[in-house]
Every structure is written in C-alpha cells, then in structure tokens.
Amino acid sequence: MTQTQLGRACGYSASAISRVEAGALRPAEQALLRIAQALDLPLDAIGLGRPATLARDVTLDQEDAMLRRQLLVAGMAAAGVSVLPSASAAAARPDASARIVGALYESEPSAPMSLQQLKASLASARAHFAAARYQNLGDFLPGLLGSAHATREALSGRSREEAHACVARAWVLATELALKAHSDVAWPAADRALAAAQASGDPVVHGEAARVLAITMRRSGRPVAAVDLLRRTADSLSRGQGDVPGAVAATLLMTAAYTAACGQRRGAALDLMAGAEEAVDRLTSARFLPGSPLFTVDATSAQVDLYWIGVHTALGTPDEGVPYAARIAPDQLSTTERRARYGTDCARMWHRLGAHRKTFTLLRFIEQVAPEEVRRPALRALTADLLYAPVTVPGVRELAARTGVV
C-alpha cells in the first residue's frame, strides 16, 4: 500500500500521510479511525483506547502492509498520540541505505583502480551483504560506487564494459540495501543498476539488475509490470548458453512467482514456480553448483522451497507452505542473509496461521544468526504485531525492546 493508496482510503493526500508517518501531523480522531480501518490497526495502538485485535493481512504486499502500519503508529507517537511506551526512535539504528543517497547525484571523489582491484572491492561489499552486515555495507558502498565510476571513466573497450558490470553490481547491492530498509532510494538505485548493466552487454548482470528493479516496481504497486519484466528477462537468459544464465533465469522466475502471488494471481504464481523448479532441476542434473557464480541470490532446491513458502503465504494459503518449511535445513542455504530470509518467510507463514509462539521462535532465530536483519522495518513490524497477539508470548516484549520496537 503506497502513501497515495492509503490517503485515498482515509481522505488524506499522500503528502499528509507522509507527514503523519514523520510525526509532523496529528490526525483528527475521525481520520485516525479511517486510518485504523484501512490498515487493520487495533484502536488502542493509536491512542483511541478501544481494544481491538489485528486482522490478518490480505494485501498487495504483506511486508509493506505491516511496515505501513508500524510507520503510522510510530509517526502518531511522535505527533503526540499515546501509544506503546516506546523508545524506538532512540533504540533504532540509522538507516544504512541513507549513506548511498549522496552517490545518486554526486559520486564520492575517488581515483581509478585496476579492474582486479575493483572486482576485489566489489567482492568485499558482496560479502557484507551475504553476512547481513548492513551497517558495514552502507559504510562501504559510497566509496565503492565512487571508485567504480572513476574506474569506468578511465577505461575503454572491453575493459570499460567489465567496469560497467562492476558499476551495475555495486548499484544492485545499493538497491538490495535500500529494499531491506524500505527506502525510496531503491527506485533510482535500481535504475542506475539497469543502465550500467545494459551498457556492460552482460546478460547475467542485466538479469540481476532487472530483478531488483522488478522488486521496486512490486513495492510501488505495479506487480503486473514487474512480472512482465521478469518473464521477458528470464526468457532471454534461457536462450543463452551455459548454466549461469539458466540459474539467473530461475531466480527471476521465483521472484516473478512471488510478485504474482502478492498481486493475488494464483494461477500465474503457481505456473511461474513450477517453471522455476524445473529450471533448477535442470541445473542440478547438470552437476552445476548453483549458488557460487550468482551475485545476491541462489538457484538451489532449498531456495525453491523457500520461495514456495513465500508464495503460499502471500496467496493466503500458508498451510500449504508448511511442508516446504519442513524440508529446509537452514544450513542448506548458502549465506547468512538467505538463512535470515528463511526465518523471515517461515515467521510470516506461522504468523498467518496464528502460531504466535512459533513466530517468536523464528524471530529469535533471525536475531541469533543475523542481528541486523531482525531490526529491519518489516521484522520490527512483525514483532509489534506479536505484542498485540491474543496469546501472551514470553520474551516478545524483551525482543521488542532489543530491536527498538518498544
């Protein structure tokens, strides 16, 4: 749900919703009631003192719906509405993606380096992402982007194309970081990634950039266009030679399936997942180790199972995701970031099924394997939802305090 969509639902402009979220505007009581109705917020969470329970999320994108509810509660608290005894503003860490804003309009002054050095620097940034060290990645990216741009401008011919690919992948990481924080920076970062990928002439890098752009499109309420982009790019990669393009195509089909599911297009989502599963099976039979050559994603059977969980949860059939969750051992997933994603998707599945204790157990798992991941806005929103669960779950309030929710 975008600010514009929420504004239409409750009689506010998008800019007014933005001011409410920022704590600069306190809505009147009738407006608060409309906001609560639109977002399925309990009335006591926004200071109206009338206890209610959270309804299940049935939205375009569950993650963004939960985030928008949390933003409104936090913003209303800042505007003077009595909510949870919150210290979230003080406890929350700064948004790591904010460090890349400057790079969008003016690169950090940097000297060119060799392509070998640039690729090594890019690998270091990728390692931060894979290990879910988002603060470190946010600190590292401005310098990397500056060096990548300076290096590209100093080269020509095939070397320049390789530098374009490095620039594209640096912006892919910037987009991934912005998406983790639900930051508007994701749109321009994804656009930069795609432009550099097209200039590189590398179809694999182009596929990686198209994927993050499609996610920003889905987050902005354009799931149909996002699925179309992912399908076309996957088809193009499938016609190429080698297993790496096929692996990237499989990841695009998985992303397209989840996007279709968020748009409640069940038939398309299931068809796309079936296609992704077949593509990964072909890679496995070819004795290809899928995870290693890819940049920020995997094309493994465990990754397919993980996407099945997300697809069924988004479609409103989380019970159908349970068998897939049972098949995954977290250590099958190649990176800390993917293991945290396993915890996130399973937590959402159990939350939709009303299994609050299992949801909490998975949030604790995420906190243990990737402490920065559990502080993401979407996971803080999930923690906040558990505080209003009809069953008290021991340890939730302590987790909420550690992650800046209360």
PAMAR-99800 format. One record per residue (C-alpha): x, y, z; residue in one letter. Coordinates in Angstrom, 3 decimals. Example, Ala and Ser with C-alpha at 12.3 -4.5 7.8 and 13.67 -1.06 7.14 Angstrom:
2
{u: 12.300, v: -4.500, w: 7.800, r: a} .
{u: 13.670, v: -1.060, w: 7.140, r: s} .
end
This chain:
406
{u: 0.000, v: 0.000, w: 0.000, r: m} .
{u: 1.536, v: 3.300, w: -1.084, r: t} .
{u: 1.042, v: 6.633, w: 0.669, r: q} .
{u: -1.276, v: 7.641, w: -2.180, r: t} .
{u: -3.399, v: 4.493, w: -1.788, r: q} .
{u: -3.658, v: 4.936, w: 1.963, r: l} .
{u: -4.512, v: 8.609, w: 1.531, r: g} .
{u: -7.377, v: 7.759, w: -0.806, r: r} .
{u: -8.693, v: 5.217, w: 1.697, r: a} .
{u: -8.860, v: 7.687, w: 4.553, r: c} .
{u: -9.315, v: 11.094, w: 2.914, r: g} .
{u: -5.754, v: 12.395, w: 3.106, r: y} .
{u: -3.224, v: 13.368, w: 0.465, r: s} .
{u: -0.024, v: 11.343, w: 0.059, r: a} .
{u: 1.967, v: 14.266, w: 1.464, r: s} .
{u: -0.263, v: 14.358, w: 4.544, r: a} .
{u: 0.264, v: 10.629, w: 5.120, r: i} .
{u: 3.994, v: 11.253, w: 4.784, r: s} .
{u: 3.773, v: 13.971, w: 7.464, r: r} .
{u: 1.820, v: 11.651, w: 9.776, r: v} .
{u: 4.486, v: 8.965, w: 9.365, r: e} .
{u: 7.201, v: 11.536, w: 10.061, r: a} .
{u: 5.420, v: 12.681, w: 13.237, r: g} .
{u: 4.787, v: 16.176, w: 11.851, r: a} .
{u: 0.981, v: 15.919, w: 11.704, r: l} .
{u: -1.524, v: 14.606, w: 14.254, r: r} .
{u: -4.740, v: 13.491, w: 12.541, r: p} .
{u: -8.167, v: 14.228, w: 13.973, r: a} .
{u: -9.994, v: 11.343, w: 15.685, r: e} .
{u: -12.231, v: 10.586, w: 12.700, r: q} .
{u: -9.183, v: 10.448, w: 10.441, r: a} .
{u: -7.482, v: 8.150, w: 12.944, r: l} .
{u: -10.469, v: 5.834, w: 12.791, r: l} .
{u: -10.309, v: 5.729, w: 8.994, r: r} .
{u: -6.555, v: 5.042, w: 9.096, r: i} .
{u: -7.072, v: 2.267, w: 11.633, r: a} .
{u: -9.766, v: 0.702, w: 9.455, r: q} .
{u: -7.662, v: 0.907, w: 6.304, r: a} .
{u: -4.643, v: -0.712, w: 7.957, r: l} .
{u: -6.369, v: -3.168, w: 10.313, r: d} .
{u: -4.739, v: -1.400, w: 13.263, r: l} .
{u: -6.036, v: -2.041, w: 16.784, r: p} .
{u: -7.614, v: 1.174, w: 18.026, r: l} .
{u: -5.682, v: 1.151, w: 21.290, r: d} .
{u: -2.440, v: 1.184, w: 19.281, r: a} .
{u: -3.233, v: 4.684, w: 18.020, r: i} .
{u: -4.377, v: 6.163, w: 21.292, r: g} .
{u: -8.138, v: 5.758, w: 20.981, r: l} .
{u: -8.326, v: 3.424, w: 23.960, r: g} .
{u: -10.690, v: 0.907, w: 22.424, r: r} .
{u: -9.068, v: -2.527, w: 22.449, r: p} .
{u: -9.238, v: -4.489, w: 19.238, r: a} .
{u: -7.365, v: -7.345, w: 17.609, r: t} .
{u: -5.312, v: -7.316, w: 14.475, r: l} .
{u: -6.976, v: -8.735, w: 11.399, r: a} .
{u: -4.969, v: -10.975, w: 9.092, r: r} .
{u: -3.090, v: -9.146, w: 6.365, r: d} .
{u: -4.707, v: -9.551, w: 2.940, r: v} .
{u: -2.835, v: -7.016, w: 0.848, r: t} .
{u: -0.809, v: -6.482, w: -2.269, r: l} .
{u: 2.431, v: -6.964, w: -0.361, r: d} .
{u: 2.304, v: -8.240, w: 3.217, r: q} .
{u: 5.720, v: -6.870, w: 4.122, r: e} .
{u: 4.847, v: -3.341, w: 3.055, r: d} .
{u: 1.417, v: -3.506, w: 4.702, r: a} .
{u: 2.992, v: -4.386, w: 8.043, r: m} .
{u: 5.591, v: -1.679, w: 7.576, r: l} .
{u: 2.987, v: 0.983, w: 6.807, r: r} .
{u: 1.094, v: 0.089, w: 9.968, r: r} .
{u: 4.274, v: 0.401, w: 12.002, r: q} .
{u: 5.174, v: 3.720, w: 10.371, r: l} .
{u: 1.758, v: 5.167, w: 11.162, r: l} .
{u: 1.951, v: 4.053, w: 14.793, r: v} .
{u: 5.467, v: 5.442, w: 15.164, r: a} .
{u: 4.542, v: 8.680, w: 13.436, r: g} .
{u: 1.449, v: 9.192, w: 15.561, r: m} .
{u: 3.528, v: 8.596, w: 18.656, r: a} .
{u: 5.891, v: 11.352, w: 17.557, r: a} .
{u: 2.933, v: 13.635, w: 16.890, r: a} .
{u: 1.734, v: 13.248, w: 20.460, r: g} .
{u: -0.734, v: 10.351, w: 20.316, r: v} .
{u: -0.384, v: 7.972, w: 23.252, r: s} .
{u: 0.804, v: 4.547, w: 22.065, r: v} .
{u: 3.079, v: 1.844, w: 23.401, r: l} .
{u: 5.681, v: 3.133, w: 25.862, r: p} .
{u: 8.160, v: 3.477, w: 23.040, r: s} .
{u: 11.832, v: 4.255, w: 22.925, r: a} .
{u: 12.087, v: 3.124, w: 19.307, r: s} .
{u: 13.455, v: 6.404, w: 17.973, r: a} .
{u: 16.373, v: 6.197, w: 20.354, r: a} .
{u: 16.877, v: 2.466, w: 20.065, r: a} .
{u: 16.661, v: 2.158, w: 16.275, r: a} .
{u: 19.907, v: 2.359, w: 14.358, r: r} .
{u: 20.202, v: 4.796, w: 11.454, r: p} .
{u: 19.113, v: 3.543, w: 8.059, r: d} .
{u: 22.240, v: 2.111, w: 6.420, r: a} .
{u: 20.867, v: 2.850, w: 2.952, r: s} .
{u: 20.908, v: 6.587, w: 3.720, r: a} .
{u: 24.661, v: 6.546, w: 3.052, r: r} .
{u: 24.104, v: 5.946, w: -0.665, r: i} .
{u: 21.840, v: 8.951, w: -1.237, r: v} .
{u: 24.802, v: 11.219, w: -1.963, r: g} .
{u: 26.160, v: 8.770, w: -4.521, r: a} .
{u: 22.982, v: 9.191, w: -6.571, r: l} .
{u: 23.768, v: 12.778, w: -7.500, r: y} .
{u: 27.494, v: 13.123, w: -6.827, r: e} .
{u: 29.966, v: 10.255, w: -6.603, r: s} .
{u: 32.440, v: 10.268, w: -3.762, r: e} .
{u: 35.765, v: 11.636, w: -5.105, r: p} .
{u: 37.850, v: 8.586, w: -5.936, r: s} .
{u: 40.854, v: 7.637, w: -8.017, r: a} .
{u: 40.587, v: 4.941, w: -10.676, r: p} .
{u: 41.896, v: 1.498, w: -9.781, r: m} .
{u: 42.649, v: -1.623, w: -11.726, r: s} .
{u: 39.770, v: -3.889, w: -12.721, r: l} .
{u: 41.207, v: -6.582, w: -10.483, r: q} .
{u: 41.175, v: -4.218, w: -7.505, r: q} .
{u: 37.645, v: -3.068, w: -8.330, r: l} .
{u: 36.366, v: -6.639, w: -8.504, r: k} .
{u: 38.039, v: -7.428, w: -5.183, r: a} .
{u: 36.367, v: -4.394, w: -3.610, r: s} .
{u: 33.021, v: -5.465, w: -5.058, r: l} .
{u: 33.523, v: -8.951, w: -3.600, r: a} .
{u: 34.096, v: -7.389, w: -0.170, r: s} .
{u: 30.831, v: -5.468, w: -0.455, r: a} .
{u: 29.009, v: -8.618, w: -1.538, r: r} .
{u: 30.443, v: -10.431, w: 1.494, r: a} .
{u: 28.956, v: -7.773, w: 3.789, r: h} .
{u: 25.550, v: -8.297, w: 2.173, r: f} .
{u: 25.770, v: -12.086, w: 2.319, r: a} .
{u: 26.668, v: -11.905, w: 6.022, r: a} .
{u: 23.778, v: -9.470, w: 6.701, r: a} .
{u: 26.217, v: -6.780, w: 7.853, r: r} .
{u: 24.098, v: -3.938, w: 6.515, r: y} .
{u: 25.676, v: -1.129, w: 8.505, r: q} .
{u: 29.091, v: -2.131, w: 7.181, r: n} .
{u: 27.689, v: -2.352, w: 3.659, r: l} .
{u: 26.144, v: 1.095, w: 3.965, r: g} .
{u: 29.506, v: 2.495, w: 5.075, r: d} .
{u: 31.355, v: 0.686, w: 2.277, r: f} .
{u: 29.093, v: 1.453, w: -0.691, r: l} .
{u: 29.731, v: 5.187, w: -1.238, r: p} .
{u: 33.457, v: 4.607, w: -1.661, r: g} .
{u: 32.879, v: 1.562, w: -3.850, r: l} .
{u: 30.455, v: 3.425, w: -6.093, r: l} .
{u: 32.885, v: 6.333, w: -6.404, r: g} .
{u: 35.775, v: 4.020, w: -7.293, r: s} .
{u: 33.639, v: 2.041, w: -9.743, r: a} .
{u: 32.514, v: 5.159, w: -11.588, r: h} .
{u: 36.054, v: 6.615, w: -11.682, r: a} .
{u: 37.479, v: 3.338, w: -12.964, r: t} .
{u: 34.851, v: 3.029, w: -15.661, r: r} .
{u: 35.539, v: 6.549, w: -16.938, r: e} .
{u: 39.260, v: 5.779, w: -17.198, r: a} .
{u: 38.799, v: 2.694, w: -19.361, r: l} .
{u: 37.716, v: 1.907, w: -22.893, r: s} .
{u: 36.721, v: -1.090, w: -24.997, r: g} .
{u: 36.169, v: -4.445, w: -23.349, r: r} .
{u: 37.687, v: -3.252, w: -20.067, r: s} .
{u: 35.112, v: -0.459, w: -19.922, r: r} .
{u: 32.316, v: -2.992, w: -20.407, r: e} .
{u: 33.653, v: -5.031, w: -17.487, r: e} .
{u: 33.751, v: -1.871, w: -15.390, r: a} .
{u: 30.134, v: -1.174, w: -16.375, r: h} .
{u: 29.271, v: -4.607, w: -14.981, r: a} .
{u: 31.017, v: -3.759, w: -11.708, r: c} .
{u: 29.135, v: -0.443, w: -11.504, r: v} .
{u: 25.862, v: -2.287, w: -12.138, r: a} .
{u: 26.535, v: -4.823, w: -9.401, r: r} .
{u: 27.508, v: -2.093, w: -6.947, r: a} .
{u: 24.130, v: -0.438, w: -7.624, r: w} .
{u: 22.407, v: -3.831, w: -7.305, r: v} .
{u: 23.846, v: -4.061, w: -3.789, r: l} .
{u: 22.737, v: -0.487, w: -3.102, r: a} .
{u: 19.217, v: -1.398, w: -4.230, r: t} .
{u: 19.174, v: -4.551, w: -2.115, r: e} .
{u: 20.201, v: -2.490, w: 0.909, r: l} .
{u: 17.514, v: 0.119, w: 0.225, r: a} .
{u: 14.894, v: -2.601, w: -0.203, r: l} .
{u: 15.858, v: -4.060, w: 3.173, r: k} .
{u: 15.153, v: -0.662, w: 4.733, r: a} .
{u: 12.042, v: 0.026, w: 2.605, r: h} .
{u: 13.762, v: 3.177, w: 1.421, r: s} .
{u: 12.654, v: 5.226, w: -1.593, r: d} .
{u: 16.329, v: 5.205, w: -2.633, r: v} .
{u: 15.652, v: 1.757, w: -4.145, r: a} .
{u: 13.973, v: 3.215, w: -7.253, r: w} .
{u: 16.841, v: 5.417, w: -8.509, r: p} .
{u: 19.455, v: 2.877, w: -7.397, r: a} .
{u: 17.753, v: 0.134, w: -9.410, r: a} .
{u: 17.549, v: 2.438, w: -12.422, r: d} .
{u: 21.309, v: 3.109, w: -12.194, r: r} .
{u: 21.958, v: -0.626, w: -11.925, r: a} .
{u: 19.934, v: -1.424, w: -15.025, r: l} .
{u: 21.504, v: 1.357, w: -17.099, r: a} .
{u: 25.025, v: 0.185, w: -16.246, r: a} .
{u: 24.057, v: -3.454, w: -16.835, r: a} .
{u: 22.745, v: -2.636, w: -20.304, r: q} .
{u: 25.986, v: -0.796, w: -21.100, r: a} .
{u: 28.034, v: -3.814, w: -19.964, r: s} .
{u: 26.431, v: -6.123, w: -22.519, r: g} .
{u: 26.470, v: -8.934, w: -19.933, r: d} .
{u: 23.080, v: -10.734, w: -19.894, r: p} .
{u: 23.716, v: -12.200, w: -16.426, r: v} .
{u: 24.352, v: -8.775, w: -14.897, r: v} .
{u: 21.349, v: -7.439, w: -16.823, r: h} .
{u: 19.215, v: -10.173, w: -15.220, r: g} .
{u: 20.461, v: -9.289, w: -11.733, r: e} .
{u: 19.625, v: -5.615, w: -12.275, r: a} .
{u: 16.204, v: -6.407, w: -13.768, r: a} .
{u: 15.362, v: -8.463, w: -10.696, r: r} .
{u: 15.933, v: -5.645, w: -8.181, r: v} .
{u: 14.121, v: -3.171, w: -10.445, r: l} .
{u: 11.127, v: -5.520, w: -10.588, r: a} .
{u: 11.051, v: -5.722, w: -6.791, r: i} .
{u: 10.903, v: -1.927, w: -6.566, r: t} .
{u: 8.069, v: -2.000, w: -9.103, r: m} .
{u: 6.156, v: -4.528, w: -6.994, r: r} .
{u: 6.700, v: -2.459, w: -3.867, r: r} .
{u: 5.264, v: 0.556, w: -5.703, r: s} .
{u: 2.048, v: -1.252, w: -6.629, r: g} .
{u: 2.989, v: -2.377, w: -10.145, r: r} .
{u: 3.094, v: -6.182, w: -9.837, r: p} .
{u: 1.792, v: -6.877, w: -13.355, r: v} .
{u: 4.513, v: -4.792, w: -14.997, r: a} .
{u: 7.108, v: -6.337, w: -12.674, r: a} .
{u: 6.088, v: -9.880, w: -13.609, r: v} .
{u: 6.221, v: -8.971, w: -17.299, r: d} .
{u: 9.759, v: -7.568, w: -16.933, r: l} .
{u: 10.916, v: -10.670, w: -15.056, r: l} .
{u: 9.340, v: -13.074, w: -17.566, r: r} .
{u: 10.878, v: -11.342, w: -20.580, r: r} .
{u: 14.316, v: -11.157, w: -18.988, r: t} .
{u: 14.156, v: -14.811, w: -17.881, r: a} .
{u: 13.140, v: -15.896, w: -21.396, r: d} .
{u: 16.081, v: -14.010, w: -22.861, r: s} .
{u: 18.530, v: -15.597, w: -20.413, r: l} .
{u: 17.104, v: -19.080, w: -21.011, r: s} .
{u: 18.069, v: -18.813, w: -24.678, r: r} .
{u: 21.703, v: -18.188, w: -23.734, r: g} .
{u: 24.489, v: -20.703, w: -23.396, r: q} .
{u: 25.759, v: -22.043, w: -20.077, r: g} .
{u: 24.386, v: -22.810, w: -16.642, r: d} .
{u: 24.916, v: -19.387, w: -15.071, r: v} .
{u: 22.355, v: -17.627, w: -17.325, r: p} .
{u: 19.973, v: -20.507, w: -16.624, r: g} .
{u: 20.480, v: -20.093, w: -12.889, r: a} .
{u: 19.771, v: -16.362, w: -13.053, r: v} .
{u: 16.667, v: -17.070, w: -15.164, r: a} .
{u: 15.453, v: -19.461, w: -12.451, r: a} .
{u: 15.856, v: -16.767, w: -9.780, r: t} .
{u: 13.884, v: -14.330, w: -11.943, r: l} .
{u: 11.043, v: -16.841, w: -12.278, r: l} .
{u: 10.961, v: -17.291, w: -8.486, r: m} .
{u: 10.825, v: -13.535, w: -7.972, r: t} .
{u: 8.091, v: -13.288, w: -10.614, r: a} .
{u: 6.092, v: -16.026, w: -8.859, r: a} .
{u: 6.218, v: -14.210, w: -5.527, r: y} .
{u: 5.306, v: -10.937, w: -7.239, r: t} .
{u: 2.304, v: -12.568, w: -8.913, r: a} .
{u: 1.278, v: -14.054, w: -5.566, r: a} .
{u: 1.417, v: -10.623, w: -3.934, r: c} .
{u: -0.992, v: -9.488, w: -6.645, r: g} .
{u: -3.264, v: -12.468, w: -5.839, r: q} .
{u: -2.713, v: -14.012, w: -9.281, r: r} .
{u: -2.699, v: -17.588, w: -8.074, r: r} .
{u: -2.542, v: -19.369, w: -11.431, r: g} .
{u: 0.359, v: -17.258, w: -12.666, r: a} .
{u: 2.236, v: -17.630, w: -9.377, r: a} .
{u: 1.959, v: -21.423, w: -9.356, r: l} .
{u: 2.917, v: -21.707, w: -13.036, r: d} .
{u: 5.967, v: -19.499, w: -12.533, r: l} .
{u: 7.100, v: -21.501, w: -9.504, r: m} .
{u: 6.707, v: -24.734, w: -11.458, r: a} .
{u: 8.879, v: -23.252, w: -14.215, r: g} .
{u: 11.497, v: -22.159, w: -11.676, r: a} .
{u: 11.530, v: -25.612, w: -10.105, r: e} .
{u: 12.085, v: -27.246, w: -13.479, r: e} .
{u: 14.881, v: -24.803, w: -14.294, r: a} .
{u: 16.684, v: -25.548, w: -11.035, r: v} .
{u: 16.244, v: -29.301, w: -11.548, r: d} .
{u: 17.988, v: -28.961, w: -14.915, r: r} .
{u: 20.891, v: -27.179, w: -13.260, r: l} .
{u: 21.186, v: -29.860, w: -10.573, r: t} .
{u: 21.160, v: -32.663, w: -13.129, r: s} .
{u: 23.951, v: -30.867, w: -14.964, r: a} .
{u: 26.103, v: -31.148, w: -11.809, r: r} .
{u: 26.199, v: -27.379, w: -11.569, r: f} .
{u: 26.783, v: -25.864, w: -8.141, r: l} .
{u: 24.189, v: -23.105, w: -8.432, r: p} .
{u: 24.997, v: -20.796, w: -5.535, r: g} .
{u: 28.606, v: -19.991, w: -6.300, r: s} .
{u: 28.565, v: -17.880, w: -9.504, r: p} .
{u: 25.486, v: -15.821, w: -8.622, r: l} .
{u: 25.716, v: -12.386, w: -7.055, r: f} .
{u: 22.958, v: -11.827, w: -4.474, r: t} .
{u: 20.671, v: -14.826, w: -4.966, r: v} .
{u: 20.746, v: -18.626, w: -5.232, r: d} .
{u: 19.238, v: -21.174, w: -7.618, r: a} .
{u: 19.053, v: -24.293, w: -5.475, r: t} .
{u: 16.291, v: -26.683, w: -4.487, r: s} .
{u: 16.333, v: -25.195, w: -0.983, r: a} .
{u: 15.830, v: -21.746, w: -2.483, r: q} .
{u: 12.864, v: -23.069, w: -4.481, r: v} .
{u: 11.321, v: -24.446, w: -1.279, r: d} .
{u: 11.879, v: -21.081, w: 0.398, r: l} .
{u: 10.037, v: -19.285, w: -2.395, r: y} .
{u: 7.166, v: -21.794, w: -2.214, r: w} .
{u: 6.685, v: -20.732, w: 1.419, r: i} .
{u: 6.539, v: -17.046, w: 0.479, r: g} .
{u: 4.217, v: -17.671, w: -2.459, r: v} .
{u: 1.697, v: -19.687, w: -0.431, r: h} .
{u: 1.757, v: -17.182, w: 2.411, r: t} .
{u: 1.149, v: -14.291, w: 0.012, r: a} .
{u: -1.710, v: -16.204, w: -1.638, r: l} .
{u: -3.413, v: -16.673, w: 1.716, r: g} .
{u: -2.745, v: -20.427, w: 1.890, r: t} .
{u: 0.116, v: -20.529, w: 4.423, r: p} .
{u: -0.805, v: -24.080, w: 5.458, r: d} .
{u: 0.395, v: -25.218, w: 2.024, r: e} .
{u: 3.806, v: -23.753, w: 2.801, r: g} .
{u: 4.326, v: -25.852, w: 5.937, r: v} .
{u: 5.603, v: -28.984, w: 4.100, r: p} .
{u: 8.169, v: -26.883, w: 2.247, r: y} .
{u: 9.372, v: -25.332, w: 5.506, r: a} .
{u: 9.807, v: -28.807, w: 6.967, r: a} .
{u: 12.082, v: -29.777, w: 4.060, r: r} .
{u: 14.542, v: -26.929, w: 4.574, r: i} .
{u: 17.519, v: -27.181, w: 6.884, r: a} .
{u: 18.808, v: -23.617, w: 7.365, r: p} .
{u: 22.402, v: -24.724, w: 6.838, r: d} .
{u: 21.389, v: -25.768, w: 3.304, r: q} .
{u: 21.144, v: -22.073, w: 2.498, r: l} .
{u: 24.442, v: -20.645, w: 1.362, r: s} .
{u: 24.611, v: -17.321, w: 3.215, r: t} .
{u: 23.572, v: -15.690, w: 6.471, r: t} .
{u: 21.281, v: -13.374, w: 4.526, r: e} .
{u: 19.451, v: -16.354, w: 2.982, r: r} .
{u: 19.185, v: -18.119, w: 6.351, r: r} .
{u: 17.663, v: -14.964, w: 7.798, r: a} .
{u: 15.262, v: -14.902, w: 4.851, r: r} .
{u: 14.252, v: -18.457, w: 5.707, r: y} .
{u: 13.458, v: -17.311, w: 9.244, r: g} .
{u: 11.512, v: -14.317, w: 7.937, r: t} .
{u: 9.372, v: -16.265, w: 5.477, r: d} .
{u: 8.634, v: -19.023, w: 7.991, r: c} .
{u: 7.814, v: -16.444, w: 10.679, r: a} .
{u: 5.288, v: -14.803, w: 8.359, r: r} .
{u: 3.811, v: -18.201, w: 7.491, r: m} .
{u: 3.299, v: -19.193, w: 11.135, r: w} .
{u: 2.032, v: -15.700, w: 11.979, r: h} .
{u: -0.659, v: -16.026, w: 9.312, r: r} .
{u: -1.549, v: -19.423, w: 10.791, r: l} .
{u: -1.922, v: -17.874, w: 14.242, r: g} .
{u: 1.010, v: -19.836, w: 15.703, r: a} .
{u: 2.458, v: -16.958, w: 17.721, r: h} .
{u: 4.991, v: -18.954, w: 19.707, r: r} .
{u: 6.463, v: -20.479, w: 16.541, r: k} .
{u: 6.575, v: -16.990, w: 15.030, r: t} .
{u: 8.514, v: -15.732, w: 18.034, r: f} .
{u: 10.901, v: -18.705, w: 17.914, r: t} .
{u: 11.768, v: -17.813, w: 14.324, r: l} .
{u: 12.265, v: -14.140, w: 15.177, r: l} .
{u: 14.722, v: -15.240, w: 17.856, r: r} .
{u: 16.433, v: -17.475, w: 15.287, r: f} .
{u: 16.835, v: -14.461, w: 12.988, r: i} .
{u: 18.204, v: -12.392, w: 15.856, r: e} .
{u: 20.789, v: -15.077, w: 16.599, r: q} .
{u: 22.004, v: -15.614, w: 13.024, r: v} .
{u: 21.688, v: -12.032, w: 11.751, r: a} .
{u: 21.163, v: -9.400, w: 14.468, r: p} .
{u: 20.842, v: -6.548, w: 11.960, r: e} .
{u: 18.173, v: -8.407, w: 9.986, r: e} .
{u: 15.728, v: -8.558, w: 12.894, r: v} .
{u: 15.926, v: -4.744, w: 13.129, r: r} .
{u: 14.624, v: -4.340, w: 9.588, r: r} .
{u: 11.347, v: -2.352, w: 9.473, r: p} .
{u: 9.288, v: -5.333, w: 8.295, r: a} .
{u: 10.547, v: -7.589, w: 11.082, r: l} .
{u: 10.087, v: -4.897, w: 13.696, r: r} .
{u: 6.504, v: -4.599, w: 12.430, r: a} .
{u: 6.053, v: -8.351, w: 12.854, r: l} .
{u: 7.419, v: -8.116, w: 16.396, r: t} .
{u: 4.995, v: -5.280, w: 17.086, r: a} .
{u: 2.124, v: -7.444, w: 15.827, r: d} .
{u: 3.065, v: -10.145, w: 18.325, r: l} .
{u: 2.700, v: -7.625, w: 21.131, r: l} .
{u: -0.999, v: -7.415, w: 20.246, r: y} .
{u: -1.489, v: -11.161, w: 19.834, r: a} .
{u: -4.415, v: -12.603, w: 21.782, r: p} .
{u: -1.959, v: -15.005, w: 23.458, r: v} .
{u: 0.890, v: -13.579, w: 25.501, r: t} .
{u: 4.199, v: -14.961, w: 24.267, r: v} .
{u: 7.010, v: -14.838, w: 26.844, r: p} .
{u: 10.010, v: -12.914, w: 25.584, r: g} .
{u: 8.269, v: -10.820, w: 22.924, r: v} .
{u: 8.417, v: -7.578, w: 24.882, r: r} .
{u: 12.105, v: -8.126, w: 25.583, r: e} .
{u: 12.740, v: -8.748, w: 21.874, r: l} .
{u: 10.741, v: -5.620, w: 21.078, r: a} .
{u: 12.938, v: -3.633, w: 23.454, r: a} .
{u: 16.164, v: -5.013, w: 21.968, r: r} .
{u: 15.106, v: -4.214, w: 18.419, r: t} .
{u: 13.742, v: -0.732, w: 19.106, r: g} .
{u: 10.034, v: -1.529, w: 18.814, r: v} .
{u: 9.353, v: -0.540, w: 22.452, r: v} .
end
